[in-house]
């Protein structure tokens, strides 16, 4: 399994991005029974799952996903308050299939909504993240969110807010003063060619 917790900054605010990649579906052969696959739904059939190899749930892997906003001018972000935060993202009543916060590749390119993302601080700069939500198998033509997922990520470190090319370092620092309650704890660094706002 691979998990990355990052973010980005733009003129609209601060955003968190999450990337979760599962182990291969066939890694634990006892999870799904391969017998009588023809008599069960795709959701229960091991041969169908194995055709798609693994799951990717992400706001960064596909361009159309936005991530979720955590800071703006009238609702500033504070990393020190994050340990008591739960974010409700893409509720079913407002979900837009064309503009999701996250995309998912599960049994093909499916849809995911009704996220609850809870942060619990473990120690300085490390958090546990509990993330659950609902899945619709839209690749198979099913648009009801009938299935659920839950991920528990332990001792995760934040990788910083990416700065887009069109935003200068000076402007990024100005935006931090607008969107955060503690802009002084951040600095700009270049990591693997990408400018980022990171925590000192």
Secondary structure as GFF3:
##gff-version 3
##sequence-region A 1 200
A	DSSP	beta_strand	2	10	.	.	.	ID=ss1
A	DSSP	beta_strand	13	21	.	.	.	ID=ss2
A	DSSP	three_ten_helix	37	39	.	.	.	ID=ss3
A	DSSP	three_ten_helix	42	44	.	.	.	ID=ss4
A	DSSP	alpha_helix	46	52	.	.	.	ID=ss5
A	DSSP	beta_strand	56	58	.	.	.	ID=ss6
A	DSSP	beta_strand	68	71	.	.	.	ID=ss7
A	DSSP	three_ten_helix	79	84	.	.	.	ID=ss8
A	DSSP	beta_strand	86	89	.	.	.	ID=ss9
A	DSSP	three_ten_helix	92	94	.	.	.	ID=ss10
A	DSSP	beta_strand	103	105	.	.	.	ID=ss11
A	DSSP	beta_strand	109	123	.	.	.	ID=ss12
A	DSSP	beta_strand	126	136	.	.	.	ID=ss13
A	DSSP	three_ten_helix	138	140	.	.	.	ID=ss14
A	DSSP	beta_strand	147	157	.	.	.	ID=ss15
A	DSSP	beta_strand	161	163	.	.	.	ID=ss16
A	DSSP	alpha_helix	169	179	.	.	.	ID=ss17
A	DSSP	three_ten_helix	183	185	.	.	.	ID=ss18
A	DSSP	beta_strand	186	191	.	.	.	ID=ss19
A	DSSP	beta_strand	194	199	.	.	.	ID=ss20
###
